[in-house]
């Protein structure tokens, strides 16, 4: 289980000092690092945690689920648009 990946994923970003190369643990980690979404994902995780803790009945569950599904759809659309524009 602890074998080294045969084809590791890397994210290459540039800053003022030059190129930064980071290894990604999977495709989701690759997308998060490529688009600098780490802070956003952490904040979204905290919001989701607060919403989940406030669920005390089924209608509230449905409301929270619809909100989270909507956010995830928007994130997916954003990532697809960014990927399309970066490939051109």
C-alpha positions as CSV (number, residue, x, y, z in Angstrom):
1,X,0.0,0.0,0.0
2,X,2.9,2.3,0.6
3,X,4.3,2.0,-2.9
4,X,5.5,5.1,-4.7
5,X,3.2,6.2,-7.5
6,X,4.5,5.2,-10.9
7,X,3.4,8.5,-12.5
8,X,3.1,11.2,-9.9
9,X,1.1,14.4,-10.6
10,X,2.9,17.7,-10.4
11,X,1.6,21.3,-10.4
12,X,3.9,23.9,-11.9
13,X,3.1,27.5,-10.9
14,X,5.1,30.7,-11.4
15,X,5.6,33.5,-8.9
16,X,7.9,36.5,-8.8
17,X,10.8,34.3,-7.8
18,X,10.4,31.7,-10.6
19,X,8.7,28.4,-11.0
20,X,7.3,26.4,-8.1
21,X,6.7,22.7,-8.5
22,X,4.4,20.8,-6.1
23,X,3.5,17.2,-6.1
24,X,-0.3,16.5,-6.1
25,X,-1.7,13.5,-4.2
26,X,-4.5,13.0,-6.8
27,X,-6.6,14.7,-9.4
28,X,-8.6,16.7,-6.9
29,X,-5.5,17.9,-5.1
30,X,-4.1,18.8,-8.5
31,X,-7.1,21.0,-9.4
32,X,-7.1,22.7,-6.0
33,X,-3.4,23.5,-6.2
34,X,-3.5,24.5,-9.9
35,X,-6.2,27.1,-9.3
36,X,-5.0,28.2,-5.9
37,X,-8.2,27.1,-4.2
38,X,-6.8,25.9,-0.9
39,X,-8.1,28.9,1.2
40,X,-11.5,28.8,-0.6
41,X,-11.9,25.0,0.1
42,X,-11.0,25.5,3.8
43,X,-13.5,28.3,4.1
44,X,-16.2,26.3,2.3
45,X,-15.5,23.3,4.5
46,X,-16.1,25.5,7.7
47,X,-19.3,26.8,6.3
48,X,-20.5,23.3,5.4
49,X,-19.6,22.1,8.9
50,X,-21.6,24.9,10.5
51,X,-24.6,24.2,8.3
52,X,-24.5,20.4,9.0
53,X,-24.3,21.0,12.7
54,X,-27.5,23.1,12.5
55,X,-29.5,20.3,10.9
56,X,-32.2,19.2,13.4
57,X,-35.0,18.0,11.1
58,X,-35.6,16.7,7.6
59,X,-36.7,20.0,5.9
60,X,-33.5,21.6,7.2
61,X,-31.5,18.7,5.8
62,X,-33.1,19.1,2.4
63,X,-32.4,22.9,2.5
64,X,-28.7,22.4,3.4
65,X,-28.4,19.6,0.8
66,X,-29.8,21.9,-2.0
67,X,-27.4,24.7,-1.0
68,X,-24.4,22.5,-0.9
69,X,-25.3,20.8,-4.3
70,X,-25.8,24.3,-5.8
71,X,-22.4,25.4,-4.6
72,X,-20.7,22.3,-5.9
73,X,-22.4,22.8,-9.3
74,X,-21.1,26.4,-9.4
75,X,-17.6,25.2,-8.5
76,X,-17.6,22.5,-11.1
77,X,-18.8,25.0,-13.8
78,X,-16.0,27.4,-12.7
79,X,-13.3,24.7,-12.9
80,X,-14.6,23.6,-16.3
81,X,-14.5,27.2,-17.6
82,X,-11.0,27.7,-16.2
83,X,-9.8,24.4,-17.7
84,X,-11.2,25.3,-21.1
85,X,-9.6,28.8,-21.2
86,X,-6.2,27.5,-19.9
87,X,-6.2,24.8,-22.7
88,X,-6.7,27.4,-25.5
